[in-house]
Amino acid sequence: MRGCPVQFQRYVPGINVRVHIVAQNVLATRVETDQVDYRYVQEHGGRTEFHTWVLPDDLAERCLKLVRGLGLVLAGVDLILTDDGEAYCLEVNPNPGFSCYETRTAQPISYAVALALQHG
């Protein structure tokens, strides 16, 4: 559509990481792809692999601090990790989809959500 708002960002090459923050839990998925956007890999005939990944402690703490600072208990933090060790935050989603990450990695994301809801 002609009149739709759009947002552009600089292309940052590297590895995609989706970090699900659920209360105090940090559940990270490393997504390796040969496409610019792994979410649309099927449309372009590319390759995507999802792997459970443990964030370095400092990066995990930065993600927790970011999400807490936004007043959120649940969030999906999308990162790009560059070859030179930099981490770029693309977005923080306050209503993250997580079933595709959980299905592909067996991470207990829905269980962590259920526990967070149970404990208020």
C-alpha positions as CSV (number, residue, x, y, z in Angstrom):
1,M,0.0,0.0,0.0
2,R,1.2,3.5,-0.8
3,G,0.1,5.2,2.4
4,C,1.3,2.6,5.0
5,P,3.9,3.7,7.5
6,V,7.2,1.8,7.3
7,Q,10.4,1.6,9.4
8,F,13.8,1.1,7.9
9,Q,16.9,0.0,9.8
10,R,20.5,-0.5,8.9
11,Y,21.3,-4.1,7.8
12,V,23.5,-5.7,10.4
13,P,25.1,-9.0,9.3
14,G,25.4,-11.7,12.0
15,I,23.6,-14.4,13.9
16,N,20.0,-13.9,15.0
17,V,19.2,-14.6,18.6
18,R,15.7,-14.6,20.0
19,V,15.7,-14.2,23.8
20,H,12.5,-15.0,25.6
21,I,12.4,-13.3,29.0
22,V,9.8,-14.8,31.3
23,A,10.0,-13.4,34.9
24,Q,13.6,-14.3,35.8
25,N,14.0,-16.9,33.1
26,V,16.2,-16.2,30.1
27,L,15.6,-18.6,27.2
28,A,17.7,-18.0,24.1
29,T,17.5,-19.4,20.7
30,R,20.3,-19.0,18.2
31,V,18.9,-18.9,14.6
32,E,21.2,-19.6,11.8
33,T,20.0,-18.8,8.3
34,D,21.2,-18.1,4.8
35,Q,18.5,-15.4,4.4
36,V,18.2,-11.8,5.6
37,D,15.1,-12.6,7.6
38,Y,14.7,-16.1,8.9
39,R,11.0,-15.7,9.4
40,Y,10.4,-15.8,5.6
41,V,12.9,-18.5,4.7
42,Q,10.3,-20.8,3.3
43,E,9.2,-18.2,0.8
44,H,12.7,-17.8,-0.6
45,G,13.9,-21.4,-0.5
46,G,16.5,-20.9,2.2
47,R,17.9,-22.7,5.2
48,T,17.2,-22.0,8.9
49,E,18.3,-23.9,12.0
50,F,17.2,-23.2,15.5
51,H,19.5,-24.1,18.5
52,T,19.1,-23.6,22.2
53,W,21.8,-21.2,23.3
54,V,23.0,-20.0,26.6
55,L,23.6,-16.2,26.5
56,P,26.9,-14.9,28.1
57,D,26.1,-13.7,31.6
58,D,26.6,-10.0,30.8
59,L,24.3,-10.1,27.8
60,A,21.6,-12.1,29.7
61,E,21.7,-9.5,32.4
62,R,21.5,-6.6,29.9
63,C,18.4,-8.3,28.4
64,L,16.8,-8.8,31.8
65,K,17.5,-5.1,32.7
66,L,16.0,-3.9,29.5
67,V,12.8,-5.9,29.9
68,R,12.5,-4.9,33.5
69,G,13.1,-1.3,32.6
70,L,10.2,-1.5,30.2
71,G,8.0,-2.8,33.1
72,L,7.5,-6.2,31.4
73,V,7.4,-9.7,32.8
74,L,7.3,-11.4,29.4
75,A,9.1,-10.2,26.3
76,G,10.9,-11.5,23.2
77,V,14.1,-9.7,22.6
78,D,15.5,-10.0,19.0
79,L,19.3,-9.6,18.8
80,I,21.9,-9.8,16.1
81,L,25.4,-11.0,17.2
82,T,28.1,-9.8,14.9
83,D,31.3,-11.6,14.1
84,D,33.3,-9.0,16.1
85,G,31.2,-9.7,19.3
86,E,28.8,-6.8,19.2
87,A,25.1,-7.4,20.1
88,Y,22.5,-5.2,18.4
89,C,18.9,-5.2,19.7
90,L,16.4,-5.1,16.8
91,E,13.3,-5.0,18.9
92,V,11.6,-5.9,22.2
93,N,8.2,-7.6,21.6
94,P,5.9,-7.4,24.6
95,N,3.6,-10.1,23.2
96,P,6.1,-12.5,21.7
97,G,5.2,-15.6,19.7
98,F,7.2,-18.5,21.2
99,S,5.7,-21.8,20.0
100,C,7.9,-22.1,16.9
101,Y,11.0,-21.6,19.1
102,E,9.8,-24.1,21.7
103,T,8.8,-26.7,19.1
104,R,12.2,-26.5,17.4
105,T,14.3,-26.5,20.5
106,A,12.3,-28.1,23.2
107,Q,12.9,-25.1,25.5
108,P,10.2,-24.9,28.3
109,I,9.0,-21.5,27.4
110,S,5.3,-22.2,27.8
111,Y,6.0,-23.9,31.1
112,A,7.9,-20.8,32.3
113,V,4.9,-18.6,31.2
114,A,2.5,-20.9,33.2
115,L,4.7,-20.7,36.3
116,A,4.9,-16.9,36.0
117,L,1.1,-16.7,35.7
118,Q,0.7,-19.1,38.7
119,H,3.0,-17.0,40.9
120,G,1.6,-13.6,39.7
